[in-house]
Amino acid sequence: MRWVVLGARGMLGTDLVGLLDERGADVRALGRADVDVTDPGAVAAAVAGADVVVNCAAWTAVDAAEAQEPAAFAVNAVGAAHVARAARRAGARTVHVSTDYVFDGASTEPYAEDAPCAPRSAYGRTKLAGEWAVRAEDPRHLVVRTAWLYGAHGPCFPRTIARVAAERGAVAVVTDQVGQPTWTADVARLLVALVDADAPAGTYHATSSGRASWFEFAREVVAAAGLDPALVGPTTTAEFPRPAPRPASSVLGHDALARAGVAPIGDWAERWRLAAPGVLAGG
Ligand SMILES: NC(=O)c1ccc[n+]([C@@H]2O[C@H](COP(=O)([O-])OP(=O)(O)OC[C@H]3O[C@@H](n4cnc5c(N)ncnc54)[C@H](OP(=O)(O)O)[C@@H]3O)[C@@H](O)[C@H]2O)c1
């Protein structure tokens, strides 16, 4: 099986390439400097001979996308279309990574894979357009939504919170946004498991199970960093206005994984305890 990973130097891409390397897979790891997904010719050349093409490349600056939606669209929607078209033409399967931001975040129930999408941010709109482009271009697609990612190879919530708590002795974190903190290493394993299982084309959710607020997660993070969890104080979204609205609920359901016979990631708190040493020490 020949793999091509685009966006291979990002937080998720780095863990995916590491996992494939560990497994002795034939993998071509391409960062933005190697292949820009907005360049269809470069993408087509890069995926020649591949069996699986994983698109981890994305414009992920959620707030900046509000003022630069066309630029975000060029990567997240048009770039995704280039990847899926080139993969299909090469006879490869597209694995495309998407986000909980395609939903409105208003539901108190977990979002099913086929729940109506209603993004509230420019980033979410561009990612939703990317999902549709991938579905249209590659009938064998796997669109895999994830959320609340943390990992050892990029800036992420736990590392920021641990640093701020240590430096300032206090940090305020919102109690009114809930989701499923998810380790990039777990998402990488799930992407590979979906391909290994030859999962039916469609949309899957790659998040931990359970739910937590950012506040609850921050307390676990600070405890794992060897600090007093009471350094984390509560605040609300209204007190922290940002350019892009954040979903109040990013809890995703995992029924499609069960139907495909692929094991879900597991409870967020258990996964965090396993991930914490490597993530907090990460470079
Ligand atoms: N992080 C989260 O919490 C989260 C949540 C839900 C979904 N996701 C999705 O998960 C996927 C991976 O995200 P991540 O957290 O690993 O983000 P990341 O660390 O920002 O990685 C994205 C990578 O894409 C690269 N990239 C940007 N524009 C590109 C282009 N035009 N051509 C090729 N590569 C380009 C970036 O390179 P540069 O750094 O050089 O720009 C970066 O290395 C994305 O699809 C994202 O939307 C992430």
Ligand as a Chemical Component Dictionary entry (heavy atoms), coordinates in Angstrom:
data_LIG
# 
_chem_comp.id                   LIG 
_chem_comp.type                 NON-POLYMER 
_chem_comp.pdbx_formal_charge   0 
_chem_comp.three_letter_code    LIG 
# 
loop_
_chem_comp_atom.comp_id 
_chem_comp_atom.atom_id 
_chem_comp_atom.alt_atom_id 
_chem_comp_atom.type_symbol 
_chem_comp_atom.charge 
_chem_comp_atom.model_Cartn_x 
_chem_comp_atom.model_Cartn_y 
_chem_comp_atom.model_Cartn_z 
_chem_comp_atom.pdbx_ordinal 
LIG N1  N1  N 0  -6.410  21.478 15.336 1  
LIG C1  C1  C 0  -7.687  21.206 15.609 2  
LIG O1  O1  O 0  -8.160  21.358 16.758 3  
LIG C2  C2  C 0  -8.585  20.672 14.527 4  
LIG C3  C3  C 0  -9.936  20.485 14.850 5  
LIG C4  C4  C 0  -10.788 19.961 13.870 6  
LIG C5  C5  C 0  -10.298 19.660 12.619 7  
LIG N2  N2  N 1  -8.988  19.865 12.327 8  
LIG C6  C6  C 0  -8.528  19.540 10.978 9  
LIG O2  O2  O 0  -7.476  18.597 11.111 10 
LIG C7  C7  C 0  -6.585  18.737 9.992  11 
LIG C8  C8  C 0  -5.152  18.829 10.487 12 
LIG O3  O3  O 0  -5.069  19.963 11.326 13 
LIG P1  P1  P 0  -3.805  20.274 12.250 14 
LIG O4  O4  O 0  -4.320  20.551 13.604 15 
LIG O5  O5  O -1 -2.746  19.242 12.036 16 
LIG O6  O6  O 0  -3.380  21.678 11.616 17 
LIG P2  P2  P 0  -1.951  22.282 11.302 18 
LIG O7  O7  O 0  -0.970  21.880 12.341 19 
LIG O8  O8  O 0  -2.208  23.748 11.067 20 
LIG O9  O9  O 0  -1.561  21.579 9.944  21 
LIG C9  C9  C 0  -2.051  21.971 8.708  22 
LIG C10 C10 C 0  -0.909  21.893 7.740  23 
LIG O10 O10 O 0  -1.395  22.271 6.440  24 
LIG C11 C11 C 0  -0.378  23.041 5.849  25 
LIG N3  N3  N 0  -0.913  23.872 4.773  26 
LIG C12 C12 C 0  -1.560  25.054 4.867  27 
LIG N4  N4  N 0  -1.850  25.516 3.648  28 
LIG C13 C13 C 0  -1.374  24.603 2.769  29 
LIG C14 C14 C 0  -1.347  24.526 1.362  30 
LIG N5  N5  N 0  -1.874  25.490 0.608  31 
LIG N6  N6  N 0  -0.776  23.455 0.787  32 
LIG C15 C15 C 0  -0.216  22.470 1.544  33 
LIG N7  N7  N 0  -0.201  22.494 2.878  34 
LIG C16 C16 C 0  -0.768  23.552 3.482  35 
LIG C17 C17 C 0  0.175   23.880 6.968  36 
LIG O11 O11 O 0  1.446   24.362 6.608  37 
LIG P3  P3  P 0  1.946   25.795 7.202  38 
LIG O12 O12 O 0  2.007   25.593 8.689  39 
LIG O13 O13 O 0  3.268   25.980 6.549  40 
LIG O14 O14 O 0  0.896   26.786 6.807  41 
LIG C18 C18 C 0  0.237   22.851 8.108  42 
LIG O15 O15 O 0  1.456   22.158 8.107  43 
LIG C19 C19 C 0  -7.087  19.939 9.203  44 
LIG O16 O16 O 0  -7.905  19.493 8.157  45 
LIG C20 C20 C 0  -7.943  20.688 10.205 46 
LIG O17 O17 O 0  -8.953  21.460 9.556  47 
LIG C21 C21 C 0  -8.120  20.378 13.249 48 
# 
loop_
_chem_comp_bond.comp_id 
_chem_comp_bond.atom_id_1 
_chem_comp_bond.atom_id_2 
_chem_comp_bond.value_order 
_chem_comp_bond.pdbx_ordinal 
LIG N1  C1  SING 1  
LIG C1  O1  DOUB 2  
LIG C1  C2  SING 3  
LIG C2  C3  SING 4  
LIG C2  C21 DOUB 5  
LIG C3  C4  DOUB 6  
LIG C4  C5  SING 7  
LIG C5  N2  DOUB 8  
LIG N2  C6  SING 9  
LIG N2  C21 SING 10 
LIG C6  O2  SING 11 
LIG C6  C20 SING 12 
LIG O2  C7  SING 13 
LIG C7  C8  SING 14 
LIG C7  C19 SING 15 
LIG C8  O3  SING 16 
LIG O3  P1  SING 17 
LIG P1  O4  DOUB 18 
LIG P1  O5  SING 19 
LIG P1  O6  SING 20 
LIG O6  P2  SING 21 
LIG P2  O7  DOUB 22 
LIG P2  O8  SING 23 
LIG P2  O9  SING 24 
LIG O9  C9  SING 25 
LIG C9  C10 SING 26 
LIG C10 O10 SING 27 
LIG C10 C18 SING 28 
LIG O10 C11 SING 29 
LIG C11 N3  SING 30 
LIG C11 C17 SING 31 
LIG N3  C12 SING 32 
LIG N3  C16 SING 33 
LIG C12 N4  DOUB 34 
LIG N4  C13 SING 35 
LIG C13 C14 SING 36 
LIG C13 C16 DOUB 37 
LIG C14 N5  SING 38 
LIG C14 N6  DOUB 39 
LIG N6  C15 SING 40 
LIG C15 N7  DOUB 41 
LIG N7  C16 SING 42 
LIG C17 O11 SING 43 
LIG C17 C18 SING 44 
LIG O11 P3  SING 45 
LIG P3  O12 DOUB 46 
LIG P3  O13 SING 47 
LIG P3  O14 SING 48 
LIG C18 O15 SING 49 
LIG C19 O16 SING 50 
LIG C19 C20 SING 51 
LIG C20 O17 SING 52 
# 
